[in-house]
Amino acid sequence: MITVRVEQPADIAAIRQANDRAFGRAAEGAVVDRLRVACPDVLSLVAEEGGRVLGHALLSPVLITRDGVSVLDGMGLGPLAVVPERQRQGIGSMLVRASIRAMRARSCPFVIVLGHPEYYPRFGFERASGRGLAPQWEGIPDEAFMVLVLDERAMEGASGVAGYRSEFDQAV
Ligand SMILES: CC(C)(COP(=O)(O)OP(=O)(O)OC[C@H]1O[C@@H](n2cnc3c(N)ncnc32)[C@H](O)[C@@H]1OP(=O)(O)O)[C@@H](O)C(=O)NCCC(=O)NCCS
């Protein structure tokens, strides 16, 4: 049985390995390791089976700013990683759904994701540009920068730059 739960200290090496293998490079796993130390507000979830980490999702703070002024705090989902031999078996979906449930429980108004435009809309993500939200980085394809709105009222008028923590800068 596959279960999704909050990471434990004993998972840290396996989380790094899952990210490195899923992405075929070290950048995403390095972001996870940096944020775990630097940011107490991250939520790190693992999908495990029989004690083996098969997938991982990180949620970290995203701040909407306009003209340099803070507008609204939310969260960003990513990196999301499933070990290559277990992809396309629903594990990524379990992690995304658990992430959304956790963000709802925290009364988080929105979740940003930068990723495959074919994958995330099935969970309710839509183009962030349609909500007047832009990434802090140049050159991001419009369709890859998405938002899931969890609190419509809080999001009213909340447009601007949706910025991830600076730890992500080296991975984009
Ligand atoms: C993307 C990823 C997290 C999805 O997890 P998963 O467990 O494989 O996905 P699920 O089994 O929940 O969902 C399968 C669906 O995801 C979609 N999907 C999987 N990988 C995809 C990709 N690279 N691009 C687009 N869609 C993808 C497929 O449409 C598939 O649908 P299908 O069953 O109709 O073919 C996983 O494939 C992965 O770790 N990939 C490498 C790292 C990565 O790209 N991470 C995401 C960054 S945004």
Ligand as a Chemical Component Dictionary entry (heavy atoms), coordinates in Angstrom:
data_LIG
# 
_chem_comp.id                   LIG 
_chem_comp.type                 NON-POLYMER 
_chem_comp.pdbx_formal_charge   0 
_chem_comp.three_letter_code    LIG 
# 
loop_
_chem_comp_atom.comp_id 
_chem_comp_atom.atom_id 
_chem_comp_atom.alt_atom_id 
_chem_comp_atom.type_symbol 
_chem_comp_atom.charge 
_chem_comp_atom.model_Cartn_x 
_chem_comp_atom.model_Cartn_y 
_chem_comp_atom.model_Cartn_z 
_chem_comp_atom.pdbx_ordinal 
LIG C1  C1  C 0 5.532  14.511 -13.569 1  
LIG C2  C2  C 0 5.462  13.421 -12.492 2  
LIG C3  C3  C 0 5.645  14.012 -11.104 3  
LIG C4  C4  C 0 4.068  12.789 -12.578 4  
LIG O1  O1  O 0 3.951  11.782 -11.610 5  
LIG P1  P1  P 0 3.352  10.364 -12.020 6  
LIG O2  O2  O 0 3.209  9.553  -10.791 7  
LIG O3  O3  O 0 4.221  9.813  -13.105 8  
LIG O4  O4  O 0 1.955  10.799 -12.638 9  
LIG P2  P2  P 0 0.532  10.126 -12.412 10 
LIG O5  O5  O 0 0.678  8.634  -12.533 11 
LIG O6  O6  O 0 -0.118 10.677 -11.228 12 
LIG O7  O7  O 0 -0.224 10.687 -13.653 13 
LIG C5  C5  C 0 0.041  10.142 -14.921 14 
LIG C6  C6  C 0 -0.263 11.179 -15.918 15 
LIG O8  O8  O 0 0.691  12.194 -15.780 16 
LIG C7  C7  C 0 0.984  12.719 -17.035 17 
LIG N1  N1  N 0 2.413  12.892 -17.065 18 
LIG C8  C8  C 0 3.357  12.160 -16.455 19 
LIG N2  N2  N 0 4.566  12.649 -16.749 20 
LIG C9  C9  C 0 4.361  13.700 -17.568 21 
LIG C10 C10 C 0 5.211  14.607 -18.209 22 
LIG N3  N3  N 0 6.542  14.529 -18.107 23 
LIG N4  N4  N 0 4.645  15.555 -18.966 24 
LIG C11 C11 C 0 3.308  15.616 -19.101 25 
LIG N5  N5  N 0 2.460  14.801 -18.522 26 
LIG C12 C12 C 0 2.975  13.844 -17.762 27 
LIG C13 C13 C 0 0.508  11.793 -18.062 28 
LIG O9  O9  O 0 -0.456 12.513 -18.800 29 
LIG C14 C14 C 0 -0.157 10.684 -17.326 30 
LIG O10 O10 O 0 -1.427 10.589 -17.827 31 
LIG P3  P3  P 0 -1.859 9.255  -18.568 32 
LIG O11 O11 O 0 -2.000 8.253  -17.457 33 
LIG O12 O12 O 0 -3.129 9.669  -19.189 34 
LIG O13 O13 O 0 -0.755 8.920  -19.510 35 
LIG C15 C15 C 0 6.525  12.315 -12.711 36 
LIG O14 O14 O 0 6.334  11.749 -13.983 37 
LIG C16 C16 C 0 7.957  12.815 -12.589 38 
LIG O15 O15 O 0 8.543  12.759 -11.510 39 
LIG N6  N6  N 0 8.550  13.253 -13.706 40 
LIG C17 C17 C 0 9.921  13.715 -13.722 41 
LIG C18 C18 C 0 10.113 14.987 -12.923 42 
LIG C19 C19 C 0 9.136  16.070 -13.302 43 
LIG O16 O16 O 0 8.991  16.391 -14.485 44 
LIG N7  N7  N 0 8.472  16.626 -12.271 45 
LIG C20 C20 C 0 7.421  17.593 -12.448 46 
LIG C21 C21 C 0 7.945  18.933 -12.656 47 
LIG S1  S1  S 0 6.554  19.972 -12.961 48 
# 
loop_
_chem_comp_bond.comp_id 
_chem_comp_bond.atom_id_1 
_chem_comp_bond.atom_id_2 
_chem_comp_bond.value_order 
_chem_comp_bond.pdbx_ordinal 
LIG C1  C2  SING 1  
LIG C2  C3  SING 2  
LIG C2  C4  SING 3  
LIG C2  C15 SING 4  
LIG C4  O1  SING 5  
LIG O1  P1  SING 6  
LIG P1  O2  DOUB 7  
LIG P1  O3  SING 8  
LIG P1  O4  SING 9  
LIG O4  P2  SING 10 
LIG P2  O5  DOUB 11 
LIG P2  O6  SING 12 
LIG P2  O7  SING 13 
LIG O7  C5  SING 14 
LIG C5  C6  SING 15 
LIG C6  O8  SING 16 
LIG C6  C14 SING 17 
LIG O8  C7  SING 18 
LIG C7  N1  SING 19 
LIG C7  C13 SING 20 
LIG N1  C8  SING 21 
LIG N1  C12 SING 22 
LIG C8  N2  DOUB 23 
LIG N2  C9  SING 24 
LIG C9  C10 SING 25 
LIG C9  C12 DOUB 26 
LIG C10 N3  SING 27 
LIG C10 N4  DOUB 28 
LIG N4  C11 SING 29 
LIG C11 N5  DOUB 30 
LIG N5  C12 SING 31 
LIG C13 O9  SING 32 
LIG C13 C14 SING 33 
LIG C14 O10 SING 34 
LIG O10 P3  SING 35 
LIG P3  O11 DOUB 36 
LIG P3  O12 SING 37 
LIG P3  O13 SING 38 
LIG C15 O14 SING 39 
LIG C15 C16 SING 40 
LIG C16 O15 DOUB 41 
LIG C16 N6  SING 42 
LIG N6  C17 SING 43 
LIG C17 C18 SING 44 
LIG C18 C19 SING 45 
LIG C19 O16 DOUB 46 
LIG C19 N7  SING 47 
LIG N7  C20 SING 48 
LIG C20 C21 SING 49 
LIG C21 S1  SING 50 
# 
